[in-house]
């Protein structure tokens, strides 16, 4: 799966993760960021956050705990 940048958020809690994620995505409009997130809430929180912000969840790999997110323009 193609991505322009990768970020391993490690065990960062989803609240802090989405704040940092927002900042990262704003710097790369239209590009895809691969995010590795191990927080137990990430599988439900990240897709919901993408819907709310207008960023696109391109792909999700639950085994690898990875999310490919395209930043809105």
Rosetta constraint file for C-alpha pairs under 8 A:
AtomPair CA 2 CA 32 HARMONIC 7.60 0.50
AtomPair CA 3 CA 31 HARMONIC 7.46 0.50
AtomPair CA 3 CA 32 HARMONIC 4.88 0.50
AtomPair CA 3 CA 33 HARMONIC 5.74 0.50
AtomPair CA 3 CA 34 HARMONIC 6.03 0.50
AtomPair CA 3 CA 68 HARMONIC 7.15 0.50
AtomPair CA 4 CA 31 HARMONIC 6.13 0.50
AtomPair CA 4 CA 32 HARMONIC 5.32 0.50
AtomPair CA 4 CA 33 HARMONIC 5.95 0.50
AtomPair CA 4 CA 34 HARMONIC 7.75 0.50
AtomPair CA 5 CA 32 HARMONIC 6.79 0.50
AtomPair CA 5 CA 33 HARMONIC 4.99 0.50
AtomPair CA 5 CA 34 HARMONIC 6.24 0.50
AtomPair CA 6 CA 33 HARMONIC 5.57 0.50
AtomPair CA 6 CA 34 HARMONIC 4.57 0.50
AtomPair CA 6 CA 35 HARMONIC 5.96 0.50
AtomPair CA 6 CA 36 HARMONIC 7.95 0.50
AtomPair CA 7 CA 33 HARMONIC 7.26 0.50
AtomPair CA 7 CA 34 HARMONIC 6.20 0.50
AtomPair CA 7 CA 35 HARMONIC 4.98 0.50
AtomPair CA 7 CA 36 HARMONIC 6.35 0.50
AtomPair CA 8 CA 35 HARMONIC 5.88 0.50
AtomPair CA 8 CA 36 HARMONIC 4.69 0.50
AtomPair CA 8 CA 37 HARMONIC 6.62 0.50
AtomPair CA 9 CA 17 HARMONIC 6.90 0.50
AtomPair CA 9 CA 35 HARMONIC 6.90 0.50
AtomPair CA 9 CA 36 HARMONIC 5.81 0.50
AtomPair CA 9 CA 37 HARMONIC 5.30 0.50
AtomPair CA 9 CA 38 HARMONIC 7.51 0.50
AtomPair CA 10 CA 36 HARMONIC 6.86 0.50
AtomPair CA 10 CA 37 HARMONIC 5.80 0.50
AtomPair CA 10 CA 38 HARMONIC 5.89 0.50
AtomPair CA 10 CA 39 HARMONIC 7.91 0.50
AtomPair CA 11 CA 37 HARMONIC 6.62 0.50
AtomPair CA 11 CA 38 HARMONIC 5.15 0.50
AtomPair CA 11 CA 39 HARMONIC 5.45 0.50
AtomPair CA 12 CA 16 HARMONIC 6.54 0.50
AtomPair CA 12 CA 17 HARMONIC 5.84 0.50
AtomPair CA 12 CA 37 HARMONIC 7.35 0.50
AtomPair CA 12 CA 38 HARMONIC 7.47 0.50
AtomPair CA 12 CA 39 HARMONIC 6.43 0.50
AtomPair CA 13 CA 17 HARMONIC 5.91 0.50
AtomPair CA 13 CA 39 HARMONIC 5.75 0.50
AtomPair CA 14 CA 18 HARMONIC 5.99 0.50
AtomPair CA 14 CA 39 HARMONIC 6.51 0.50
AtomPair CA 14 CA 41 HARMONIC 6.69 0.50
AtomPair CA 14 CA 42 HARMONIC 6.32 0.50
AtomPair CA 14 CA 45 HARMONIC 7.17 0.50
AtomPair CA 15 CA 19 HARMONIC 6.67 0.50
AtomPair CA 16 CA 20 HARMONIC 6.34 0.50
AtomPair CA 17 CA 21 HARMONIC 5.89 0.50
AtomPair CA 18 CA 22 HARMONIC 5.91 0.50
AtomPair CA 18 CA 46 HARMONIC 7.80 0.50
AtomPair CA 18 CA 49 HARMONIC 7.73 0.50
AtomPair CA 19 CA 23 HARMONIC 6.61 0.50
AtomPair CA 20 CA 24 HARMONIC 6.31 0.50
AtomPair CA 21 CA 25 HARMONIC 6.09 0.50
AtomPair CA 22 CA 26 HARMONIC 6.19 0.50
AtomPair CA 23 CA 27 HARMONIC 6.82 0.50
AtomPair CA 24 CA 28 HARMONIC 7.03 0.50
AtomPair CA 25 CA 29 HARMONIC 6.57 0.50
AtomPair CA 25 CA 33 HARMONIC 7.40 0.50
AtomPair CA 25 CA 70 HARMONIC 7.99 0.50
AtomPair CA 25 CA 71 HARMONIC 5.29 0.50
AtomPair CA 25 CA 72 HARMONIC 7.94 0.50
AtomPair CA 26 CA 71 HARMONIC 7.06 0.50
AtomPair CA 28 CA 32 HARMONIC 7.95 0.50
AtomPair CA 28 CA 71 HARMONIC 6.52 0.50
AtomPair CA 29 CA 70 HARMONIC 7.85 0.50
AtomPair CA 29 CA 71 HARMONIC 5.04 0.50
AtomPair CA 29 CA 72 HARMONIC 5.58 0.50
AtomPair CA 29 CA 73 HARMONIC 4.70 0.50
AtomPair CA 30 CA 70 HARMONIC 5.99 0.50
AtomPair CA 30 CA 71 HARMONIC 5.01 0.50
AtomPair CA 30 CA 72 HARMONIC 5.53 0.50
AtomPair CA 30 CA 73 HARMONIC 5.18 0.50
AtomPair CA 31 CA 70 HARMONIC 5.37 0.50
AtomPair CA 31 CA 71 HARMONIC 5.67 0.50
AtomPair CA 32 CA 68 HARMONIC 6.28 0.50
AtomPair CA 32 CA 69 HARMONIC 5.32 0.50
AtomPair CA 32 CA 70 HARMONIC 4.18 0.50
AtomPair CA 32 CA 71 HARMONIC 6.33 0.50
AtomPair CA 33 CA 68 HARMONIC 5.66 0.50
AtomPair CA 33 CA 69 HARMONIC 5.27 0.50
AtomPair CA 33 CA 70 HARMONIC 6.34 0.50
AtomPair CA 33 CA 71 HARMONIC 7.61 0.50
AtomPair CA 34 CA 66 HARMONIC 6.72 0.50
AtomPair CA 34 CA 67 HARMONIC 5.60 0.50
AtomPair CA 34 CA 68 HARMONIC 4.42 0.50
AtomPair CA 34 CA 69 HARMONIC 6.38 0.50
AtomPair CA 35 CA 66 HARMONIC 5.53 0.50
AtomPair CA 35 CA 67 HARMONIC 5.08 0.50
AtomPair CA 35 CA 68 HARMONIC 6.27 0.50
AtomPair CA 35 CA 69 HARMONIC 7.57 0.50
AtomPair CA 36 CA 64 HARMONIC 7.62 0.50
AtomPair CA 36 CA 65 HARMONIC 5.64 0.50
AtomPair CA 36 CA 66 HARMONIC 4.39 0.50
AtomPair CA 36 CA 67 HARMONIC 6.40 0.50
AtomPair CA 37 CA 42 HARMONIC 6.47 0.50
AtomPair CA 37 CA 65 HARMONIC 5.76 0.50
AtomPair CA 37 CA 66 HARMONIC 6.36 0.50
AtomPair CA 37 CA 67 HARMONIC 7.83 0.50
AtomPair CA 38 CA 42 HARMONIC 7.05 0.50
AtomPair CA 38 CA 65 HARMONIC 6.10 0.50
AtomPair CA 41 CA 45 HARMONIC 5.77 0.50
AtomPair CA 42 CA 46 HARMONIC 5.37 0.50
AtomPair CA 43 CA 47 HARMONIC 7.06 0.50
AtomPair CA 43 CA 62 HARMONIC 7.25 0.50
AtomPair CA 43 CA 65 HARMONIC 7.96 0.50
AtomPair CA 44 CA 48 HARMONIC 6.41 0.50
AtomPair CA 45 CA 49 HARMONIC 5.97 0.50
AtomPair CA 46 CA 50 HARMONIC 6.15 0.50
AtomPair CA 47 CA 51 HARMONIC 6.40 0.50
AtomPair CA 47 CA 57 HARMONIC 6.36 0.50
AtomPair CA 48 CA 52 HARMONIC 6.28 0.50
AtomPair CA 49 CA 53 HARMONIC 6.15 0.50
AtomPair CA 50 CA 54 HARMONIC 5.77 0.50
AtomPair CA 50 CA 55 HARMONIC 4.86 0.50
AtomPair CA 50 CA 56 HARMONIC 5.88 0.50
AtomPair CA 50 CA 57 HARMONIC 6.25 0.50
AtomPair CA 50 CA 69 HARMONIC 7.94 0.50
AtomPair CA 51 CA 55 HARMONIC 6.73 0.50
AtomPair CA 51 CA 56 HARMONIC 7.32 0.50
AtomPair CA 54 CA 72 HARMONIC 6.22 0.50
AtomPair CA 55 CA 69 HARMONIC 6.77 0.50
AtomPair CA 55 CA 70 HARMONIC 5.88 0.50
AtomPair CA 55 CA 71 HARMONIC 5.02 0.50
AtomPair CA 55 CA 72 HARMONIC 4.86 0.50
AtomPair CA 56 CA 69 HARMONIC 5.50 0.50
AtomPair CA 56 CA 70 HARMONIC 4.98 0.50
AtomPair CA 56 CA 71 HARMONIC 6.61 0.50
AtomPair CA 56 CA 72 HARMONIC 7.10 0.50
AtomPair CA 57 CA 67 HARMONIC 7.11 0.50
AtomPair CA 57 CA 68 HARMONIC 6.03 0.50
AtomPair CA 57 CA 69 HARMONIC 4.57 0.50
AtomPair CA 57 CA 70 HARMONIC 6.45 0.50
AtomPair CA 58 CA 67 HARMONIC 7.66 0.50
AtomPair CA 58 CA 68 HARMONIC 5.35 0.50
AtomPair CA 58 CA 69 HARMONIC 5.53 0.50
AtomPair CA 58 CA 70 HARMONIC 6.53 0.50
AtomPair CA 59 CA 67 HARMONIC 5.87 0.50
AtomPair CA 59 CA 68 HARMONIC 5.12 0.50
AtomPair CA 59 CA 69 HARMONIC 7.29 0.50
AtomPair CA 60 CA 65 HARMONIC 7.68 0.50
AtomPair CA 60 CA 66 HARMONIC 5.93 0.50
AtomPair CA 60 CA 67 HARMONIC 4.56 0.50
AtomPair CA 60 CA 68 HARMONIC 6.38 0.50
AtomPair CA 61 CA 65 HARMONIC 5.75 0.50
AtomPair CA 61 CA 66 HARMONIC 5.17 0.50
AtomPair CA 61 CA 67 HARMONIC 6.38 0.50
AtomPair CA 62 CA 66 HARMONIC 6.59 0.50
